[in-house]
Amino acid sequence: MSNHQINPNKWIDLYSDYLFNYTISRVSDREIAQDLVQDTFLAGLKSMKNFKGEASERTWLISILKRKIIDYYRKINSNKGKAEVRINYNDSESEGDWLEERVADPFDKNAEDTLQNSELGDAIHNCLEKLPKKQADVFKMKTILGYETEVICNELNITASNLWVIIHRARTGMADCLKQNWF
Amino acid sequence: MSKMKVMIPCDEANLVCDKTQYKEATLWEKIKLNIHLIYCKVCRKYSKNNKTLSKTIKKSNIECLDKTCKDTMKKDFEKVLKEVSN
């Protein structure tokens, strides 16, 4: 039938962090981002039969998420009446090429920085997905969420020296992967 | 006397280097690491890469969902999943 299979049971484990990071760089509010990601998963579930397998699951979910983000901006826009909507179309995954979006905005000098940062975030998540799950989990908890060593050890039921071995492997893997894809 | 060893093997040096990235290394450990780095080229390279990785991640402002968030998400998701599959 097709090269790409769909399997919703693993969606949250596999893609929630990626989708969340994608959303938060566009709506900059944790709670709203979380709701949008959740909506995306549920919408994906309901329209699973429309999945043709032409793209990977993640790309497909991102395309749903993009529409959710646009809907969100439409909604707050109609609430406020005159609020300005700025959404990013210029990334590798979208086909649309909106000329207006490419014009430099003199009042937003950081636009390029944020764009670069969100791309960097995508690259990091891509690398994290390539690590073994345990390494990725520990690395995320330690580095991104900033948990204490003890907390992680208790939660995952591992010893501290065990944790550092995992961290070491994860860091080596991440450095190699980012070297190839980013630096 | 063995506890006061100044020279440490590479694996220990790397461990201290990892700890330093999370500000969890003690001063004595850091001194030992730096002495090791004077004569060990391989670990110097690892240290440099490790620092770059930390900086890059800090710069990216990357975000993640924590476990409780994911768990509540999973619960809601599984409810709908059951409805859909029935």
Chai-1 contact restraints between the chains, C-beta under 6 A:
chainA,res_idxA,chainB,res_idxB,connection_type,confidence,min_distance_angstrom,max_distance_angstrom,comment,restraint_id
A,I12,B,K70,contact,1.0,0.0,6.0,A-B,restraint_1
A,I12,B,M73,contact,1.0,0.0,6.0,A-B,restraint_2
A,I12,B,K74,contact,1.0,0.0,6.0,A-B,restraint_3
A,S16,B,L65,contact,1.0,0.0,6.0,A-B,restraint_4
A,D17,B,C64,contact,1.0,0.0,6.0,A-B,restraint_5
A,D17,B,L65,contact,1.0,0.0,6.0,A-B,restraint_6
A,F20,B,L65,contact,1.0,0.0,6.0,A-B,restraint_7
A,N21,B,I62,contact,1.0,0.0,6.0,A-B,restraint_8
A,N21,B,E63,contact,1.0,0.0,6.0,A-B,restraint_9
A,I24,B,E63,contact,1.0,0.0,6.0,A-B,restraint_10
A,Q38,B,M73,contact,1.0,0.0,6.0,A-B,restraint_11
A,F41,B,F77,contact,1.0,0.0,6.0,A-B,restraint_12
A,L42,B,V80,contact,1.0,0.0,6.0,A-B,restraint_13
A,L45,B,V80,contact,1.0,0.0,6.0,A-B,restraint_14
A,L45,B,V84,contact,1.0,0.0,6.0,A-B,restraint_15
A,N117,B,S60,contact,1.0,0.0,6.0,A-B,restraint_16
A,N117,B,N61,contact,1.0,0.0,6.0,A-B,restraint_17
A,L120,B,S60,contact,1.0,0.0,6.0,A-B,restraint_18
A,G121,B,S60,contact,1.0,0.0,6.0,A-B,restraint_19
A,G121,B,I62,contact,1.0,0.0,6.0,A-B,restraint_20
A,I124,B,S60,contact,1.0,0.0,6.0,A-B,restraint_21
A,I124,B,I62,contact,1.0,0.0,6.0,A-B,restraint_22
A,K140,B,C64,contact,1.0,0.0,6.0,A-B,restraint_23
A,T143,B,I57,contact,1.0,0.0,6.0,A-B,restraint_24
A,I144,B,I62,contact,1.0,0.0,6.0,A-B,restraint_25
A,I144,B,C64,contact,1.0,0.0,6.0,A-B,restraint_26
A,L145,B,C64,contact,1.0,0.0,6.0,A-B,restraint_27
A,L145,B,D66,contact,1.0,0.0,6.0,A-B,restraint_28
A,W164,B,L15,contact,1.0,0.0,6.0,A-B,restraint_29
A,I167,B,D18,contact,1.0,0.0,6.0,A-B,restraint_30
A,H168,B,D18,contact,1.0,0.0,6.0,A-B,restraint_31
A,M174,B,L53,contact,1.0,0.0,6.0,A-B,restraint_32
A,A175,B,N49,contact,1.0,0.0,6.0,A-B,restraint_33
A,A175,B,L53,contact,1.0,0.0,6.0,A-B,restraint_34
